[in-house]
Amino acid sequence: MDFTEAHTLTPEVAEAVEQAFDYKQWSPDKIENGRVVRAILAQSVKVIIANVPPCPDRTRAIQKILESRMYANAGITNGGSC
């Protein structure tokens, strides 16, 4: 359920919010998927630092990679049902 567009706090909306914020332990497969994603994204940041001079654009590029990691983690956690 997409609670972000709810107009009222129904029991269903409240439950969806609780599930969204519930801790979900990763299985060994998900841990490996997360490790692979983190390794590649960290390498991307290193390449940017090594090849792009410090400037606001470089900072934004790195921030977007950090943001990508958060969304990738959420996708792994939710098993693609996001």
C-alpha positions as CSV (number, residue, x, y, z in Angstrom):
1,M,0.0,0.0,0.0
2,D,1.3,3.5,-0.9
3,F,0.7,5.4,2.3
4,T,2.5,8.5,1.0
5,E,-0.7,9.6,-0.7
6,A,-3.2,8.7,2.1
7,H,-5.7,11.3,3.0
8,T,-6.5,9.8,6.4
9,L,-4.8,7.5,8.9
10,T,-6.9,4.3,8.5
11,P,-5.8,1.1,10.2
12,E,-4.5,-0.1,6.9
13,V,-2.4,3.0,6.4
14,A,-1.1,2.8,9.9
15,E,-0.1,-0.9,9.4
16,A,1.6,0.0,6.1
17,V,3.6,2.7,7.8
18,E,4.6,0.3,10.6
19,Q,5.8,-2.3,8.1
20,A,7.8,0.3,6.2
21,F,9.7,1.2,9.3
22,D,10.0,-2.4,10.7
23,Y,13.5,-3.9,10.8
24,K,14.0,-6.5,8.2
25,Q,17.0,-8.8,8.7
26,W,18.9,-9.7,5.4
27,S,19.3,-13.3,4.4
28,P,22.9,-14.4,3.4
29,D,21.9,-13.9,-0.3
30,K,20.8,-10.3,0.4
31,I,24.0,-9.6,2.4
32,E,26.1,-10.7,-0.6
33,N,24.0,-8.6,-3.0
34,G,24.5,-5.6,-0.7
35,R,28.2,-6.2,-0.5
36,V,28.5,-6.3,-4.3
37,V,26.5,-3.0,-4.7
38,R,28.5,-1.3,-2.0
39,A,31.8,-2.3,-3.5
40,I,30.9,-1.0,-7.0
41,L,29.5,2.3,-5.6
42,A,32.5,2.8,-3.4
43,Q,34.8,2.2,-6.4
44,S,32.7,4.8,-8.4
45,V,33.3,7.4,-5.6
46,K,37.0,6.7,-5.7
47,V,37.1,7.1,-9.4
48,I,35.3,10.5,-9.2
49,I,37.6,11.7,-6.4
50,A,40.7,10.7,-8.4
51,N,39.5,12.2,-11.7
52,V,37.2,15.1,-11.0
53,P,38.5,18.3,-9.3
54,P,36.7,19.4,-6.1
55,C,33.7,21.5,-7.0
56,P,29.9,21.5,-6.3
57,D,29.3,19.2,-9.3
58,R,31.7,16.6,-7.9
59,T,30.0,16.9,-4.5
60,R,26.6,16.4,-6.0
61,A,27.8,13.4,-8.0
62,I,29.1,11.7,-4.9
63,Q,25.9,12.6,-3.0
64,K,23.9,10.9,-5.7
65,I,26.0,7.7,-5.4
66,L,25.3,7.7,-1.7
67,E,21.6,8.2,-2.4
68,S,21.8,5.4,-4.9
69,R,23.2,3.1,-2.2
70,M,20.3,3.9,0.1
71,Y,17.7,3.1,-2.6
72,A,19.6,-0.1,-3.6
73,N,19.6,-1.2,0.0
74,A,15.9,-0.6,0.2
75,G,15.3,-2.6,-3.0
76,I,17.3,-5.5,-1.6
77,T,15.5,-5.3,1.7
78,N,12.1,-5.2,0.1
79,G,12.9,-7.9,-2.5
80,G,11.9,-5.8,-5.4
81,S,8.3,-5.1,-4.1
82,C,8.9,-1.4,-3.5
